[in-house]
Amino acid sequence: MNRSRRAPSSVSRLFVLVWAIVTTILVHEMLARRFAPSLSYLDLAGLPTPTERERIWVFGWVGFTLMLLMNVYTLRKRVPHFQKLGRRLSDWLGFHILCGLLGPTFILFHAGTEVRGVAALAYWCMVVSVLSGLIGRYIYGQIANRRVDFERRAEHNWNLFATETRKLNDDPELLATIRREALTFAGLARERRNPWMAIFDSMRGDLRLLFRHPVVPPETPDETRELLRRFALAKRRAVYVQPIQTLSSWWHAFHLPFAIFMYACAFVHVASALMLASR
């Protein structure tokens, strides 16, 4: 990579939380309307209950609008004029993720279990695009910085860890063993050149790191264990930057056609719905 990119901030996690809350509210409302109308939020708030036709239209338009707003991130990233918009690019990525989760969620409630014709094409392209987008988000996290930045972060955390560990046990062989086993634990048993093997090892290592820390002496404090985890993660990403960048280019080549076809089908579906409604 020619330049450094900032890793996605905590804003992305906040947006995912917003999606989870909105989805929970929608699911509750749908279940309440079917099985316990008195528990509906609309009923509790004293608001009129929309008809089925009104609900379908509202969900459809909200979902379609959110799907269009997803492209603000692409404009912010690619078009010079939009690069003047405030906030970091990683925050706009978070907004892109929010719209990419909320939009399909509303479309799912809009479509229900019956999708036919052009709408079905748009629907399944949307499903593929969403799943592909989640994979792309993971890939992005693996290459969010240059290799030299990952290396610098890895060595910084290792030096801090080694300093703290020497206070407990000043054994060079112990440190060498801990370093080797931590890298293996994080998915770097050996350097991979194949992009598929690199991403497979990365995912396997991240699953391990999600639930446990690399093995260290039992007396090691939690803060020191976390330093080792950060070291192993950054070191693995540094080693796998190049093959995963190759995989990222393949991902773009796969994701873009589905997204374009999805929007084309969606516009045809919306135009058809408006024409039928005007009769």
SEKEBA-17142 format. One record per atom (N, C-alpha, C): residue number from 1; x, y, z. Coordinates in steps of 0.1 Angstrom, whole numbers. Layout:
N
{r NUM,{X,Y,Z}},
...
***
This chain:
279
{r 1,{8,-12,0}},
{r 1,{0,0,0}},
{r 1,{9,12,0}},
{r 2,{4,23,-6}},
{r 2,{12,35,-7}},
{r 2,{10,45,4}},
{r 3,{0,43,11}},
{r 3,{-3,52,22}},
{r 3,{-10,45,33}},
{r 4,{-8,51,45}},
{r 4,{-15,45,57}},
{r 4,{-29,49,58}},
{r 5,{-37,40,62}},
{r 5,{-51,42,65}},
{r 5,{-54,40,80}},
{r 6,{-63,48,85}},
{r 6,{-66,46,99}},
{r 6,{-76,35,100}},
{r 7,{-73,27,111}},
{r 7,{-82,16,114}},
{r 7,{-96,22,118}},
{r 8,{-107,14,114}},
{r 8,{-120,19,118}},
{r 8,{-121,22,133}},
{r 9,{-128,33,136}},
{r 9,{-129,37,150}},
{r 9,{-140,30,157}},
{r 10,{-142,34,170}},
{r 10,{-153,28,177}},
{r 10,{-167,32,172}},
{r 11,{-167,43,163}},
{r 11,{-179,47,157}},
{r 11,{-186,35,150}},
{r 12,{-178,27,143}},
{r 12,{-183,16,136}},
{r 12,{-191,6,146}},
{r 13,{-185,4,157}},
{r 13,{-192,-5,167}},
{r 13,{-205,2,172}},
{r 14,{-204,15,174}},
{r 14,{-216,22,178}},
{r 14,{-228,20,168}},
{r 15,{-224,22,155}},
{r 15,{-234,20,145}},
{r 15,{-240,6,144}},
{r 16,{-231,-4,147}},
{r 16,{-237,-18,147}},
{r 16,{-246,-19,159}},
{r 17,{-243,-13,170}},
{r 17,{-252,-13,182}},
{r 17,{-266,-7,178}},
{r 18,{-265,4,171}},
{r 18,{-278,11,167}},
{r 18,{-286,2,158}},
{r 19,{-279,-5,149}},
{r 19,{-286,-15,140}},
{r 19,{-293,-26,149}},
{r 20,{-286,-31,158}},
{r 20,{-291,-42,167}},
{r 20,{-303,-37,175}},
{r 21,{-303,-24,179}},
{r 21,{-314,-19,187}},
{r 21,{-327,-17,178}},
{r 22,{-324,-11,166}},
{r 22,{-335,-9,157}},
{r 22,{-341,-22,152}},
{r 23,{-333,-32,149}},
{r 23,{-338,-45,145}},
{r 23,{-346,-52,156}},
{r 24,{-342,-50,169}},
{r 24,{-349,-56,180}},
{r 24,{-363,-49,181}},
{r 25,{-363,-36,179}},
{r 25,{-376,-29,180}},
{r 25,{-386,-34,169}},
{r 26,{-380,-35,157}},
{r 26,{-388,-40,145}},
{r 26,{-394,-54,148}},
{r 27,{-385,-63,152}},
{r 27,{-390,-76,155}},
{r 27,{-400,-77,166}},
{r 28,{-398,-69,177}},
{r 28,{-408,-68,187}},
{r 28,{-421,-63,182}},
{r 29,{-421,-53,174}},
{r 29,{-433,-47,168}},
{r 29,{-441,-57,159}},
{r 30,{-434,-64,151}},
{r 30,{-440,-74,142}},
{r 30,{-446,-85,150}},
{r 31,{-439,-90,160}},
{r 31,{-445,-101,169}},
{r 31,{-456,-96,177}},
{r 32,{-455,-84,182}},
{r 32,{-466,-78,190}},
{r 32,{-479,-77,182}},
{r 33,{-477,-72,170}},
{r 33,{-489,-70,161}},
{r 33,{-496,-83,158}},
{r 34,{-488,-94,157}},
{r 34,{-494,-106,154}},
{r 34,{-500,-114,166}},
{r 35,{-493,-113,177}},
{r 35,{-497,-122,189}},
{r 35,{-502,-114,201}},
{r 36,{-498,-102,202}},
{r 36,{-502,-94,214}},
{r 36,{-503,-79,211}},
{r 37,{-513,-75,204}},
{r 37,{-514,-61,199}},
{r 37,{-513,-51,210}},
{r 38,{-517,-54,222}},
{r 38,{-516,-44,233}},
{r 38,{-502,-41,237}},
{r 39,{-492,-49,233}},
{r 39,{-478,-47,236}},
{r 39,{-471,-39,225}},
{r 40,{-478,-36,215}},
{r 40,{-472,-28,204}},
{r 40,{-468,-14,209}},
{r 41,{-456,-10,205}},
{r 41,{-451,3,209}},
{r 41,{-460,14,204}},
{r 42,{-466,12,191}},
{r 42,{-475,22,186}},
{r 42,{-488,23,195}},
{r 43,{-493,11,199}},
{r 43,{-505,11,207}},
{r 43,{-502,17,221}},
{r 44,{-490,14,226}},
{r 44,{-487,19,240}},
{r 44,{-485,35,239}},
{r 45,{-480,39,227}},
{r 45,{-478,54,226}},
{r 45,{-491,61,221}},
{r 46,{-502,53,219}},
{r 46,{-514,60,215}},
{r 46,{-514,64,200}},
{r 47,{-506,58,192}},
{r 47,{-505,62,178}},
{r 47,{-513,53,169}},
{r 48,{-518,58,158}},
{r 48,{-526,49,149}},
{r 48,{-518,38,143}},
{r 49,{-523,26,142}},
{r 49,{-517,14,136}},
{r 49,{-518,15,121}},
{r 50,{-507,15,114}},
{r 50,{-507,15,99}},
{r 50,{-513,3,93}},
{r 51,{-519,4,82}},
{r 51,{-524,-8,75}},
{r 51,{-512,-16,69}},
{r 52,{-515,-28,65}},
{r 52,{-504,-36,59}},
{r 52,{-498,-30,47}},
{r 53,{-506,-23,39}},
{r 53,{-501,-17,27}},
{r 53,{-492,-5,31}},
{r 54,{-496,3,41}},
{r 54,{-488,14,45}},
{r 54,{-475,9,51}},
{r 55,{-475,-2,59}},
{r 55,{-463,-7,65}},
{r 55,{-453,-11,54}},
{r 56,{-458,-18,44}},
{r 56,{-450,-23,33}},
{r 56,{-443,-11,26}},
{r 57,{-451,-1,23}},
{r 57,{-446,11,16}},
{r 57,{-435,18,25}},
{r 58,{-438,20,37}},
{r 58,{-429,27,46}},
{r 58,{-415,19,47}},
{r 59,{-416,6,50}},
{r 59,{-404,-2,51}},
{r 59,{-397,-2,38}},
{r 60,{-404,-2,27}},
{r 60,{-397,-2,14}},
{r 60,{-389,10,11}},
{r 61,{-396,22,13}},
{r 61,{-389,35,11}},
{r 61,{-378,37,20}},
{r 62,{-380,34,33}},
{r 62,{-369,36,43}},
{r 62,{-357,27,39}},
{r 63,{-360,15,36}},
{r 63,{-349,6,32}},
{r 63,{-342,10,19}},
{r 64,{-349,14,9}},
{r 64,{-344,19,-3}},
{r 64,{-335,31,-1}},
{r 65,{-340,41,7}},
{r 65,{-333,53,10}},
{r 65,{-320,50,17}},
{r 66,{-320,41,26}},
{r 66,{-308,37,34}},
{r 66,{-298,31,24}},
{r 67,{-303,22,15}},
{r 67,{-294,16,6}},
{r 67,{-287,26,-3}},
{r 68,{-294,37,-7}},
{r 68,{-288,47,-15}},
{r 68,{-278,55,-7}},
{r 69,{-281,58,6}},
{r 69,{-272,65,15}},
{r 69,{-259,58,17}},
{r 70,{-259,45,15}},
{r 70,{-246,37,16}},
{r 70,{-235,43,7}},
{r 71,{-240,48,-4}},
{r 71,{-230,53,-14}},
{r 71,{-223,66,-10}},
{r 72,{-227,72,1}},
{r 72,{-220,84,5}},
{r 72,{-206,81,9}},
{r 73,{-204,69,14}},
{r 73,{-190,65,17}},
{r 73,{-182,64,5}},
{r 74,{-187,58,-6}},
{r 74,{-180,56,-18}},
{r 74,{-177,70,-24}},
{r 75,{-187,79,-24}},
{r 75,{-184,93,-29}},
{r 75,{-174,100,-21}},
{r 76,{-174,98,-8}},
{r 76,{-165,105,1}},
{r 76,{-151,99,-2}},
{r 77,{-150,87,-6}},
{r 77,{-137,80,-8}},
{r 77,{-131,83,-22}},
{r 78,{-140,84,-32}},
{r 78,{-135,84,-46}},
{r 78,{-136,98,-52}},
{r 79,{-146,106,-49}},
{r 79,{-149,119,-56}},
{r 79,{-142,130,-48}},
{r 80,{-133,138,-54}},
{r 80,{-126,149,-47}},
{r 80,{-135,159,-40}},
{r 81,{-146,163,-47}},
{r 81,{-154,173,-41}},
{r 81,{-160,168,-28}},
{r 82,{-164,155,-27}},
{r 82,{-170,150,-14}},
{r 82,{-159,147,-3}},
{r 83,{-146,148,-7}},
{r 83,{-136,145,3}},
{r 83,{-135,157,13}},
{r 84,{-142,168,10}},
{r 84,{-143,179,19}},
{r 84,{-152,177,31}},
{r 85,{-160,167,29}},
{r 85,{-170,164,40}},
{r 85,{-162,161,53}},
{r 86,{-167,164,64}},
{r 86,{-160,163,77}},
{r 86,{-159,148,81}},
{r 87,{-152,146,92}},
{r 87,{-150,133,99}},
{r 87,{-140,125,90}},
{r 88,{-135,115,97}},
{r 88,{-125,106,91}},
{r 88,{-132,96,82}},
{r 89,{-124,91,72}},
{r 89,{-130,81,63}},
{r 89,{-135,69,70}},
{r 90,{-128,65,81}},
{r 90,{-132,53,88}},
{r 90,{-146,55,95}},
{r 91,{-149,68,98}},
{r 91,{-162,70,104}},
{r 91,{-173,69,93}},
{r 92,{-170,74,81}},
{r 92,{-179,72,70}},
{r 92,{-181,57,66}},
{r 93,{-170,50,68}},
{r 93,{-172,35,67}},
{r 93,{-182,30,77}},
{r 94,{-181,35,89}},
{r 94,{-191,30,99}},
{r 94,{-205,34,95}},
{r 95,{-207,46,89}},
{r 95,{-220,50,84}},
{r 95,{-224,41,73}},
{r 96,{-215,37,64}},
{r 96,{-218,28,53}},
{r 96,{-222,14,58}},
{r 97,{-216,10,69}},
{r 97,{-220,-3,75}},
{r 97,{-233,-2,81}},
{r 98,{-236,9,88}},
{r 98,{-250,11,94}},
{r 98,{-261,10,84}},
{r 99,{-259,18,73}},
{r 99,{-269,18,62}},
{r 99,{-270,4,55}},
{r 100,{-258,-2,54}},
{r 100,{-257,-16,48}},
{r 100,{-264,-26,56}},
{r 101,{-266,-24,69}},
{r 101,{-273,-33,78}},
{r 101,{-287,-29,79}},
{r 102,{-290,-17,82}},
{r 102,{-304,-12,84}},
{r 102,{-312,-13,71}},
{r 103,{-306,-9,59}},
{r 103,{-313,-9,47}},
{r 103,{-319,-23,44}},
{r 104,{-310,-33,43}},
{r 104,{-315,-47,40}},
{r 104,{-325,-52,51}},
{r 105,{-323,-47,64}},
{r 105,{-333,-52,74}},
{r 105,{-347,-46,71}},
{r 106,{-348,-34,67}},
{r 106,{-361,-28,64}},
{r 106,{-366,-35,51}},
{r 107,{-358,-37,42}},
{r 107,{-362,-44,29}},
{r 107,{-367,-58,33}},
{r 108,{-361,-65,42}},
{r 108,{-365,-78,46}},
{r 108,{-379,-77,52}},
{r 109,{-382,-67,60}},
{r 109,{-396,-66,66}},
{r 109,{-406,-61,55}},
{r 110,{-400,-54,45}},
{r 110,{-409,-49,34}},
{r 110,{-413,-61,25}},
{r 111,{-404,-70,22}},
{r 111,{-406,-81,13}},
{r 111,{-414,-92,19}},
{r 112,{-411,-95,32}},
{r 112,{-418,-106,38}},
{r 112,{-413,-119,32}},
{r 113,{-422,-128,30}},
{r 113,{-418,-141,25}},
{r 113,{-421,-143,10}},
{r 114,{-426,-132,4}},
{r 114,{-430,-133,-10}},
{r 114,{-422,-123,-18}},
{r 115,{-413,-128,-26}},
{r 115,{-406,-120,-35}},
{r 115,{-406,-127,-49}},
{r 116,{-410,-119,-59}},
{r 116,{-411,-125,-72}},
{r 116,{-406,-115,-83}},
{r 117,{-403,-120,-94}},
{r 117,{-399,-112,-106}},
{r 117,{-386,-104,-103}},
{r 118,{-386,-91,-108}},
{r 118,{-374,-83,-106}},
{r 118,{-371,-80,-92}},
{r 119,{-382,-79,-83}},
{r 119,{-380,-77,-69}},
{r 119,{-372,-89,-63}},
{r 120,{-374,-101,-68}},
{r 120,{-366,-113,-63}},
{r 120,{-352,-112,-67}},
{r 121,{-349,-107,-79}},
{r 121,{-335,-105,-83}},
{r 121,{-328,-95,-74}},
{r 122,{-335,-84,-72}},
{r 122,{-329,-73,-63}},
{r 122,{-327,-78,-49}},
{r 123,{-337,-86,-44}},
{r 123,{-336,-91,-31}},
{r 123,{-324,-101,-29}},
{r 124,{-322,-110,-38}},
{r 124,{-311,-120,-36}},
{r 124,{-298,-114,-39}},
{r 125,{-297,-104,-48}},
{r 125,{-285,-97,-50}},
{r 125,{-281,-89,-37}},
{r 126,{-292,-83,-31}},
{r 126,{-289,-76,-18}},
{r 126,{-284,-86,-8}},
{r 127,{-289,-98,-7}},
{r 127,{-285,-108,3}},
{r 127,{-270,-111,1}},
{r 128,{-266,-113,-12}},
{r 128,{-253,-116,-16}},
{r 128,{-244,-104,-12}},
{r 129,{-248,-92,-16}},
{r 129,{-240,-80,-13}},
{r 129,{-238,-78,2}},
{r 130,{-248,-81,10}},
{r 130,{-246,-79,24}},
{r 130,{-236,-89,30}},
{r 131,{-238,-101,26}},
{r 131,{-228,-112,31}},
{r 131,{-214,-108,26}},
{r 132,{-213,-104,13}},
{r 132,{-200,-101,8}},
{r 132,{-195,-89,15}},
{r 133,{-204,-79,19}},
{r 133,{-199,-67,26}},
{r 133,{-193,-70,39}},
{r 134,{-200,-80,46}},
{r 134,{-195,-84,59}},
{r 134,{-181,-90,58}},
{r 135,{-179,-98,48}},
{r 135,{-166,-104,45}},
{r 135,{-156,-93,42}},
{r 136,{-160,-83,34}},
{r 136,{-151,-72,30}},
{r 136,{-147,-64,42}},
{r 137,{-157,-62,51}},
{r 137,{-153,-54,64}},
{r 137,{-142,-61,72}},
{r 138,{-143,-75,72}},
{r 138,{-133,-82,79}},
{r 138,{-119,-81,72}},
{r 139,{-119,-82,59}},
{r 139,{-107,-81,51}},
{r 139,{-101,-67,53}},
{r 140,{-110,-57,53}},
{r 140,{-105,-43,55}},
{r 140,{-97,-41,68}},
{r 141,{-103,-48,79}},
{r 141,{-96,-47,92}},
{r 141,{-82,-53,92}},
{r 142,{-80,-63,83}},
{r 142,{-67,-69,83}},
{r 142,{-56,-61,76}},
{r 143,{-61,-51,67}},
{r 143,{-51,-43,59}},
{r 143,{-53,-29,61}},
{r 144,{-59,-25,73}},
{r 144,{-62,-11,76}},
{r 144,{-50,-2,77}},
{r 145,{-38,-8,78}},
{r 145,{-26,0,79}},
{r 145,{-15,-6,71}},
{r 146,{-4,1,69}},
{r 146,{7,-4,61}},
{r 146,{14,-15,70}},
{r 147,{22,-23,63}},
{r 147,{30,-33,70}},
{r 147,{39,-27,80}},
{r 148,{45,-16,77}},
{r 148,{55,-10,86}},
{r 148,{48,-5,99}},
{r 149,{35,-1,97}},
{r 149,{28,4,109}},
{r 149,{24,-8,118}},
{r 150,{20,-19,112}},
{r 150,{16,-31,120}},
{r 150,{29,-36,127}},
{r 151,{40,-36,120}},
{r 151,{53,-40,126}},
{r 151,{57,-31,138}},
{r 152,{55,-18,136}},
{r 152,{59,-9,147}},
{r 152,{50,-11,159}},
{r 153,{37,-14,156}},
{r 153,{27,-16,167}},
{r 153,{31,-29,174}},
{r 154,{34,-39,166}},
{r 154,{37,-52,172}},
{r 154,{49,-52,181}},
{r 155,{60,-45,176}},
{r 155,{72,-45,184}},
{r 155,{70,-36,197}},
{r 156,{62,-26,196}},
{r 156,{59,-17,207}},
{r 156,{53,-26,218}},
{r 157,{43,-33,215}},
{r 157,{36,-42,224}},
{r 157,{45,-53,230}},
{r 158,{53,-58,221}},
{r 158,{62,-69,225}},
{r 158,{72,-64,235}},
{r 159,{78,-52,233}},
{r 159,{87,-46,242}},
{r 159,{81,-44,256}},
{r 160,{69,-39,256}},
{r 160,{62,-36,268}},
{r 160,{59,-50,276}},
{r 161,{55,-60,268}},
{r 161,{52,-73,274}},
{r 161,{65,-79,280}},
{r 162,{76,-78,272}},
{r 162,{89,-84,276}},
{r 162,{94,-77,289}},
{r 163,{92,-64,289}},
{r 163,{97,-57,301}},
{r 163,{89,-61,314}},
{r 164,{76,-63,313}},
{r 164,{68,-67,324}},
{r 164,{71,-82,328}},
{r 165,{73,-90,318}},
{r 165,{75,-104,320}},
{r 165,{89,-107,327}},
{r 166,{99,-99,323}},
{r 166,{112,-100,329}},
{r 166,{112,-97,344}},
{r 167,{102,-89,349}},
{r 167,{101,-87,363}},
{r 167,{97,-99,370}},
{r 168,{90,-108,364}},
{r 168,{85,-120,370}},
{r 168,{95,-132,368}},
{r 169,{101,-133,355}},
{r 169,{109,-144,352}},
{r 169,{119,-139,341}},
{r 170,{131,-137,345}},
{r 170,{141,-132,335}},
{r 170,{148,-143,328}},
{r 171,{140,-151,320}},
{r 171,{145,-162,313}},
{r 171,{143,-160,298}},
{r 172,{154,-158,290}},
{r 172,{153,-155,276}},
{r 172,{146,-166,268}},
{r 173,{149,-179,272}},
{r 173,{142,-190,265}},
{r 173,{127,-190,267}},
{r 174,{123,-186,279}},
{r 174,{109,-185,282}},
{r 174,{102,-175,273}},
{r 175,{108,-163,272}},
{r 175,{103,-153,263}},
{r 175,{102,-157,249}},
{r 176,{113,-164,244}},
{r 176,{113,-169,230}},
{r 176,{101,-179,228}},
{r 177,{99,-188,238}},
{r 177,{88,-197,236}},
{r 177,{75,-191,236}},
{r 178,{73,-181,245}},
{r 178,{60,-174,246}},
{r 178,{57,-167,233}},
{r 179,{68,-160,227}},
{r 179,{66,-153,215}},
{r 179,{62,-163,203}},
{r 180,{69,-174,202}},
{r 180,{66,-183,192}},
{r 180,{52,-189,193}},
{r 181,{48,-193,205}},
{r 181,{35,-199,207}},
{r 181,{24,-189,206}},
{r 182,{26,-176,209}},
{r 182,{16,-166,208}},
{r 182,{13,-163,193}},
{r 183,{24,-163,185}},
{r 183,{22,-161,170}},
{r 183,{14,-173,164}},
{r 184,{17,-185,169}},
{r 184,{10,-197,164}},
{r 184,{-4,-196,168}},
{r 185,{-7,-192,180}},
{r 185,{-20,-191,186}},
{r 185,{-29,-181,178}},
{r 186,{-22,-170,173}},
{r 186,{-29,-159,165}},
{r 186,{-31,-162,151}},
{r 187,{-26,-174,146}},
{r 187,{-27,-178,132}},
{r 187,{-15,-176,124}},
{r 188,{-3,-175,130}},
{r 188,{9,-173,122}},
{r 188,{19,-185,125}},
{r 189,{14,-197,123}},
{r 189,{23,-208,125}},
{r 189,{34,-208,115}},
{r 190,{31,-204,103}},
{r 190,{41,-202,93}},
{r 190,{35,-191,83}},
{r 191,{44,-184,76}},
{r 191,{40,-174,67}},
{r 191,{34,-180,55}},
{r 192,{22,-174,52}},
{r 192,{15,-179,40}},
{r 192,{16,-169,29}},
{r 193,{18,-174,17}},
{r 193,{17,-165,5}},
{r 193,{4,-166,-2}},
{r 194,{-3,-177,0}},
{r 194,{-16,-179,-7}},
{r 194,{-26,-171,0}},
{r 195,{-34,-162,-7}},
{r 195,{-43,-153,0}},
{r 195,{-54,-161,7}},
{r 196,{-59,-172,2}},
{r 196,{-69,-180,9}},
{r 196,{-65,-186,22}},
{r 197,{-52,-191,22}},
{r 197,{-47,-197,34}},
{r 197,{-44,-186,44}},
{r 198,{-40,-174,39}},
{r 198,{-37,-163,48}},
{r 198,{-50,-158,55}},
{r 199,{-61,-157,48}},
{r 199,{-73,-152,54}},
{r 199,{-79,-163,63}},
{r 200,{-77,-176,59}},
{r 200,{-82,-187,68}},
{r 200,{-75,-187,81}},
{r 201,{-61,-186,80}},
{r 201,{-54,-186,93}},
{r 201,{-57,-174,101}},
{r 202,{-60,-162,95}},
{r 202,{-64,-150,102}},
{r 202,{-77,-152,109}},
{r 203,{-87,-158,102}},
{r 203,{-100,-160,109}},
{r 203,{-99,-170,120}},
{r 204,{-91,-180,118}},
{r 204,{-90,-190,129}},
{r 204,{-83,-184,141}},
{r 205,{-72,-176,138}},
{r 205,{-66,-169,149}},
{r 205,{-74,-159,157}},
{r 206,{-83,-152,149}},
{r 206,{-91,-142,155}},
{r 206,{-102,-148,164}},
{r 207,{-107,-160,160}},
{r 207,{-116,-167,168}},
{r 207,{-110,-172,181}},
{r 208,{-98,-176,180}},
{r 208,{-91,-180,193}},
{r 208,{-89,-168,202}},
{r 209,{-84,-157,196}},
{r 209,{-81,-145,204}},
{r 209,{-94,-138,209}},
{r 210,{-106,-141,203}},
{r 210,{-118,-136,208}},
{r 210,{-122,-141,221}},
{r 211,{-118,-154,224}},
{r 211,{-123,-160,236}},
{r 211,{-111,-163,246}},
{r 212,{-99,-163,242}},
{r 212,{-88,-166,251}},
{r 212,{-76,-157,247}},
{r 213,{-66,-156,257}},
{r 213,{-53,-150,254}},
{r 213,{-43,-161,251}},
{r 214,{-32,-157,245}},
{r 214,{-21,-167,243}},
{r 214,{-16,-172,256}},
{r 215,{-10,-184,256}},
{r 215,{-6,-190,269}},
{r 215,{6,-182,275}},
{r 216,{5,-179,288}},
{r 216,{16,-172,295}},
{r 216,{17,-179,309}},
{r 217,{28,-176,316}},
{r 217,{28,-181,330}},
{r 217,{16,-176,338}},
{r 218,{11,-185,347}},
{r 218,{-1,-182,354}},
{r 218,{-1,-169,362}},
{r 219,{11,-165,367}},
{r 219,{12,-152,375}},
{r 219,{11,-140,367}},
{r 220,{11,-141,354}},
{r 220,{11,-129,345}},
{r 220,{-2,-121,347}},
{r 221,{-1,-108,349}},
{r 221,{-13,-99,351}},
{r 221,{-21,-98,338}},
{r 222,{-34,-95,339}},
{r 222,{-43,-94,327}},
{r 222,{-38,-84,318}},
{r 223,{-33,-72,323}},
{r 223,{-29,-62,314}},
{r 223,{-17,-66,306}},
{r 224,{-8,-74,312}},
{r 224,{4,-79,304}},
{r 224,{-1,-90,294}},
{r 225,{-11,-98,297}},
{r 225,{-16,-107,288}},
{r 225,{-22,-100,275}},
{r 226,{-28,-89,278}},
{r 226,{-34,-81,267}},
{r 226,{-24,-76,258}},
{r 227,{-12,-72,263}},
{r 227,{-1,-67,255}},
{r 227,{4,-78,246}},
{r 228,{4,-90,251}},
{r 228,{9,-102,242}},
{r 228,{-2,-104,231}},
{r 229,{-14,-103,234}},
{r 229,{-25,-105,224}},
{r 229,{-24,-95,213}},
{r 230,{-22,-82,217}},
{r 230,{-20,-71,207}},
{r 230,{-8,-73,199}},
{r 231,{3,-78,205}},
{r 231,{15,-81,197}},
{r 231,{13,-91,187}},
{r 232,{7,-102,191}},
{r 232,{5,-114,182}},
{r 232,{-5,-110,170}},
{r 233,{-15,-102,173}},
{r 233,{-25,-98,163}},
{r 233,{-18,-88,153}},
{r 234,{-11,-78,158}},
{r 234,{-4,-69,149}},
{r 234,{7,-76,140}},
{r 235,{14,-85,147}},
{r 235,{25,-92,139}},
{r 235,{19,-100,128}},
{r 236,{8,-107,131}},
{r 236,{2,-115,120}},
{r 236,{-3,-107,109}},
{r 237,{-10,-96,112}},
{r 237,{-15,-87,102}},
{r 237,{-3,-81,94}},
{r 238,{8,-78,100}},
{r 238,{19,-73,93}},
{r 238,{24,-83,82}},
{r 239,{25,-95,86}},
{r 239,{30,-106,77}},
{r 239,{21,-109,66}},
{r 240,{7,-108,69}},
{r 240,{-3,-111,59}},
{r 240,{-8,-100,51}},
{r 241,{-3,-88,53}},
{r 241,{-8,-76,45}},
{r 241,{-8,-79,30}},
{r 242,{3,-83,25}},
{r 242,{3,-84,10}},
{r 242,{-6,-95,4}},
{r 243,{-7,-107,9}},
{r 243,{-16,-117,4}},
{r 243,{-31,-113,6}},
{r 244,{-34,-106,17}},
{r 244,{-48,-102,19}},
{r 244,{-51,-90,11}},
{r 245,{-42,-82,8}},
{r 245,{-44,-71,-2}},
{r 245,{-48,-77,-15}},
{r 246,{-42,-88,-19}},
{r 246,{-45,-95,-32}},
{r 246,{-60,-100,-31}},
{r 247,{-63,-106,-20}},
{r 247,{-77,-111,-17}},
{r 247,{-87,-99,-18}},
{r 248,{-83,-88,-13}},
{r 248,{-92,-76,-13}},
{r 248,{-95,-71,-27}},
{r 249,{-85,-72,-36}},
{r 249,{-88,-68,-50}},
{r 249,{-97,-78,-56}},
{r 250,{-96,-91,-53}},
{r 250,{-105,-101,-58}},
{r 250,{-119,-98,-52}},
{r 251,{-120,-95,-40}},
{r 251,{-133,-92,-33}},
{r 251,{-140,-81,-40}},
{r 252,{-133,-70,-43}},
{r 252,{-139,-58,-50}},
{r 252,{-145,-63,-64}},
{r 253,{-137,-71,-71}},
{r 253,{-142,-76,-84}},
{r 253,{-154,-84,-83}},
{r 254,{-156,-91,-72}},
{r 254,{-168,-99,-69}},
{r 254,{-180,-91,-64}},
{r 255,{-177,-82,-55}},
{r 255,{-188,-74,-48}},
{r 255,{-194,-64,-57}},
{r 256,{-186,-57,-65}},
{r 256,{-192,-46,-73}},
{r 256,{-203,-50,-83}},
{r 257,{-201,-60,-91}},
{r 257,{-212,-64,-100}},
{r 257,{-225,-67,-93}},
{r 258,{-224,-74,-82}},
{r 258,{-237,-77,-75}},
{r 258,{-244,-64,-70}},
{r 259,{-236,-55,-65}},
{r 259,{-241,-42,-60}},
{r 259,{-248,-34,-71}},
{r 260,{-241,-33,-83}},
{r 260,{-246,-26,-94}},
{r 260,{-259,-32,-99}},
{r 261,{-259,-45,-100}},
{r 261,{-271,-52,-105}},
{r 261,{-283,-51,-95}},
{r 262,{-279,-51,-82}},
{r 262,{-290,-49,-72}},
{r 262,{-296,-36,-73}},
{r 263,{-288,-25,-75}},
{r 263,{-294,-12,-76}},
{r 263,{-303,-11,-89}},
{r 264,{-298,-17,-100}},
{r 264,{-305,-16,-113}},
{r 264,{-319,-23,-111}},
{r 265,{-319,-35,-105}},
{r 265,{-332,-42,-103}},
{r 265,{-341,-34,-93}},
{r 266,{-335,-28,-83}},
{r 266,{-343,-20,-73}},
{r 266,{-349,-8,-79}},
{r 267,{-342,-1,-88}},
{r 267,{-348,10,-95}},
{r 267,{-360,6,-104}},
{r 268,{-358,-5,-111}},
{r 268,{-369,-11,-119}},
{r 268,{-381,-14,-111}},
{r 269,{-378,-20,-99}},
{r 269,{-389,-24,-90}},
{r 269,{-396,-12,-85}},
{r 270,{-389,-2,-81}},
{r 270,{-395,10,-75}},
{r 270,{-403,17,-86}},
{r 271,{-398,18,-98}},
{r 271,{-405,25,-109}},
{r 271,{-418,18,-112}},
{r 272,{-417,4,-112}},
{r 272,{-429,-4,-115}},
{r 272,{-440,-2,-104}},
{r 273,{-435,-1,-92}},
{r 273,{-444,1,-80}},
{r 273,{-451,14,-81}},
{r 274,{-444,25,-85}},
{r 274,{-449,38,-86}},
{r 274,{-459,39,-98}},
{r 275,{-456,32,-109}},
{r 275,{-465,32,-120}},
{r 275,{-478,25,-117}},
{r 276,{-477,14,-109}},
{r 276,{-490,7,-105}},
{r 276,{-498,15,-95}},
{r 277,{-491,22,-87}},
{r 277,{-498,30,-76}},
{r 277,{-505,42,-82}},
{r 278,{-500,47,-93}},
{r 278,{-506,59,-100}},
{r 278,{-518,55,-108}},
{r 279,{-521,43,-111}},
{r 279,{-532,39,-119}},
{r 279,{-545,39,-111}},
***
